[in-house]
Amino acid sequence: MHKFGFKVGFVVLAIVWASGTASAADSVVVVQPGDSLSKIASRLALSTWVPIWNANPSLTDPNRIYAGQTLIIPSQLAPDRPLPAGMNVAARQASVVKVTTVAPSAGVGGIFERIRQRESGGNYAINTGNGYYGAYQFDLATWRSVGGTGLPSLASPAEQDMRAQLLYARRGCQPWPQTCY
């Protein structure tokens, strides 16, 4: 299977929760230099960083996130995930947040631009008949697992970018082992 991921912005009303899996209604945030889970939570008007921790099982330490990393901002309530030994949070609360970011008109840069270029030459409409579609060369099962409907190659660039970013937040470079690095 081809791997793919992306950075994208969109407007979402999200009920933030603590879960290990992303849903189609979840949004994503790309970590900026100097960010922490607390700073991201504060920017999103969350009362605590715990829902972001709970939604991102690939994080092993809430104090270690990296610029360029994609984090899921969850859209539904779910059970708390255990914190590392010695960590303790006074209040584990769910919050509601309206996430507003700028939607790119022609895709996103960085790692996602590299994946798009290597997977499809940057062609969002590509359908070569090999079972992989669109700029990130989604197969249909993976496309549907991140909330996509129809063929990825018929989806808008913004939607393909958003779905790739959700996939990247869940699985990192695993879907694109030859093109992500």
Phi and psi in degrees as a GROMACS rama.xvg file:
@    title "Ramachandran Plot"
@    xaxis  label "Phi"
@    yaxis  label "Psi"
@TYPE xy
-75.7198  153.047  HIS-2
-103.596  152.323  LYS-3
-159.488  158.102  PHE-4
-165.004  169.263  GLY-5
-168.937  165.664  PHE-6
-111.731  133.896  LYS-7
-157.619  156.93  VAL-8
-121.576  154.009  GLY-9
-166.282  168.223  PHE-10
-95.254  129.974  VAL-11
-140.741  137.715  VAL-12
-97.7921  115.843  LEU-13
-121.987  133.605  ALA-14
-89.7701  111.867  ILE-15
-81.9161  136.657  VAL-16
-140.439  -173.741  TRP-17
-118.116  101.935  ALA-18
-146.688  161.511  SER-19
-99.0843  1.1247  GLY-20
-132.977  143.941  THR-21
-85.7437  148.233  ALA-22
-114.148  170.469  SER-23
-60.2487  -27.0974  ALA-24
-84.8304  -9.45774  ALA-25
-66.9808  156.435  ASP-26
-115.135  175.908  SER-27
-132.929  154.08  VAL-28
-129.563  137.885  VAL-29
-97.896  124.706  VAL-30
-63.9963  131.969  VAL-31
-101.738  158.339  GLN-32
-54.0259  134.388  PRO-33
86.9525  -5.12144  GLY-34
-71.4468  154.6  ASP-35
-137.422  167.469  SER-36
-59.4632  -37.6832  LEU-37
-63.6898  -43.6949  SER-38
-64.7317  -41.5192  LYS-39
-63.7089  -46.4817  ILE-40
-58.4288  -42.5982  ALA-41
-63.1415  -44.5237  SER-42
-59.7259  -32.7135  ARG-43
-92.0592  7.78454  LEU-44
62.537  33.9106  ALA-45
-89.5931  147.521  LEU-46
-78.4203  -16.4522  SER-47
-155.44  160.127  THR-48
-84.5652  -7.76011  TRP-49
-58.6234  -41.8763  VAL-50
-59.0177  -35.4267  PRO-51
-68.2965  -42.7452  ILE-52
-57.5105  -48.0762  TRP-53
-63.3423  -31.8429  ASN-54
-82.5454  -6.92433  ALA-55
-126.334  78.8445  ASN-56
-64.4524  -14.4961  PRO-57
-73.2843  -16.436  SER-58
-74.7459  130.609  LEU-59
-106.304  -14.9764  THR-60
-146.842  120.646  ASP-61
-62.5666  -15.3409  PRO-62
-91.685  2.99093  ASN-63
-127.161  95.1125  ARG-64
-127.69  159.345  ILE-65
-128.989  143.477  TYR-66
-54.3722  134.376  ALA-67
92.6218  -15.3323  GLY-68
-69.1827  142.4  GLN-69
-102.15  127.513  THR-70
-117.234  140.83  LEU-71
-79.0863  134.087  ILE-72
-106.879  107.847  ILE-73
-70.4253  159.085  PRO-74
-116.519  4.18839  SER-75
-152.927  158.261  GLN-76
-74.6744  144.77  LEU-77
-154.564  168.297  ALA-78
-64.0637  152.648  PRO-79
-67.192  146.664  ASP-80
-98.2482  143.514  ARG-81
-60.8885  142.613  PRO-82
-88.2811  156.895  LEU-83
-59.3335  155.184  PRO-84
-53.1313  136.584  ALA-85
87.6821  -9.3061  GLY-86
-94.2099  148.41  MET-87
-152.545  138.777  ASN-88
-121.975  128.175  VAL-89
-60.6673  -46.7743  ALA-90
-130.665  122.703  ALA-91
-102.897  101.372  ARG-92
-125.492  149.972  GLN-93
-85.9815  152.442  ALA-94
-139.295  162.819  SER-95
-111.943  136.005  VAL-96
-140.388  143.847  VAL-97
-104.086  115.657  LYS-98
-97.7868  124.397  VAL-99
-127.628  120.757  THR-100
-135.808  172.156  THR-101
-87.0343  129.545  VAL-102
-81.7357  124.69  ALA-103
-71.7281  147.186  PRO-104
-86.5428  -27.4093  SER-105
-133.718  48.3133  ALA-106
84.4193  179.552  GLY-107
-118.605  160.724  VAL-108
-94.2119  -158.166  GLY-109
63.443  -137.547  GLY-110
-59.3141  -34.478  ILE-111
-73.3089  -34.2679  PHE-112
-64.2092  -42.4086  GLU-113
-60.8063  -46.2787  ARG-114
-61.5174  -47.2937  ILE-115
-57.2973  -46.9647  ARG-116
-63.5279  -41.8801  GLN-117
-76.2393  -32.9724  ARG-118
-78.5998  -41.5748  GLU-119
-140.172  8.00716  SER-120
69.1624  17.1499  GLY-121
81.4428  11.1741  GLY-122
-88.4144  105.892  ASN-123
-68.048  -24.4492  TYR-124
-96.198  5.52163  ALA-125
-65.617  133.472  ILE-126
-147.253  94.7332  ASN-127
-91.7272  -0.870925  THR-128
86.4475  10.1142  GLY-129
-96.0087  5.70454  ASN-130
93.1814  0.560893  GLY-131
-121.749  142.141  TYR-132
-135.663  148.34  TYR-133
76.6225  -177.036  GLY-134
-59.2672  -33.2207  ALA-135
-101.439  4.72437  TYR-136
53.0891  53.4797  GLN-137
-69.1252  140.554  PHE-138
-88.4781  162.577  ASP-139
-64.4654  -37.2993  LEU-140
-63.958  -42.3591  ALA-141
-68.4878  -42.4943  THR-142
-56.4422  -45.3263  TRP-143
-69.7997  -32.1257  ARG-144
-65.6585  -20.7199  SER-145
-106.805  19.1141  VAL-146
90.7793  4.8237  GLY-147
-73.9874  151.358  GLY-148
-128.879  158.823  THR-149
67.5887  -157.743  GLY-150
-92.0838  136.248  LEU-151
-56.6654  -37.0213  PRO-152
-66.326  -15.9758  SER-153
-97.1849  -7.26495  LEU-154
-79.4211  155.806  ALA-155
-65.3405  156.872  SER-156
-55.5749  -41.3132  PRO-157
-61.8788  -40.8833  ALA-158
-68.4899  -42.0324  GLU-159
-61.2672  -42.4872  GLN-160
-61.3387  -45.4026  ASP-161
-62.6773  -44.2052  MET-162
-66.9149  -37.8235  ARG-163
-66.0182  -37.6427  ALA-164
-66.3645  -39.5211  GLN-165
-61.7894  -43.4809  LEU-166
-62.927  -42.8561  LEU-167
-62.7969  -39.2068  TYR-168
-62.8736  -33.4685  ALA-169
-79.9787  -42.9767  ARG-170
-125.743  1.80305  ARG-171
61.4759  -142.123  GLY-172
-81.0486  -2.80159  CYS-173
-51.0884  -40.7429  GLN-174
-69.2789  -17.3318  PRO-175
-129.133  61.0902  TRP-176
-62.4836  -28.8061  PRO-177
-93.9735  -13.8724  GLN-178
-121.429  -8.50432  THR-179
-83.8108  -31.7822  CYS-180
